[in-house]
């Protein structure tokens, strides 16, 4: 009985991270009003949340602890964000309480991004360093904008977040391309 060979389980989760980073930063940048982003909530729960979490857990099986931490962390963030959005809309959590809670969460996620940035610096991964430098920057800007209630700083954070999503998409491109090249080389043998 032969063992089934799976591809890189991080790729679907990283793609989900790129898509959700893009979707939510469209609102943060002020391009779309936050209320219109309610339609993105199912993507946060199902694609950004569940897909990233499953990818992260599969990374544990392959011994890829770094991507496991990244993907389960962001998957949990997007699931929490989606759940929070629904509980507010259902009246379970009063809307005024959410703003303060989200700011505290942003501080935690900024620390999370900075820790991962330090880890990627240790790995010398240029794309990982770039992604987490940008993620940390946009989270810092969103946090400062939120605490100071300065929309211009929050919008700048949103634009940095949009740029970040394109860098994450590029990382997915590189990962998939590397696998395609490996499959092509193996097929020639």
Number of C-alpha atoms within 10 A of each C-alpha: 3 4 5 6 6 7 9 15 21 27 21 19 29 26 22 27 26 23 20 23 24 22 20 21 28 20 19 25 23 16 12 14 12 14 8 9 14 16 9 13 22 17 20 30 21 17 22 30 28 21 24 33 27 18 25 29 20 19 23 16 12 13 10 16 15 15 22 25 18 22 31 22 19 26 29 19 19 29 24 15 18 21 16 18 18 16 14 15 13 10 9 10 14 12 14 9 10 14 13 13 10 15 17 15 15 19 16 13 20 22 15 18 24 19 14 22 21 14 16 20 16 10 11 11 12 10 15 19 19 17 24 24 20 22 27 25 20 27 25 22 24 31 23 19 19 19 14 11 12 13 16 14 21 27 22 20 27 26 21 22 30 26 19 25 24 16 18 25 19 15 19 19 13 13 15 15 12 12 13 12 11 11 11 11 10 9 8 6 5
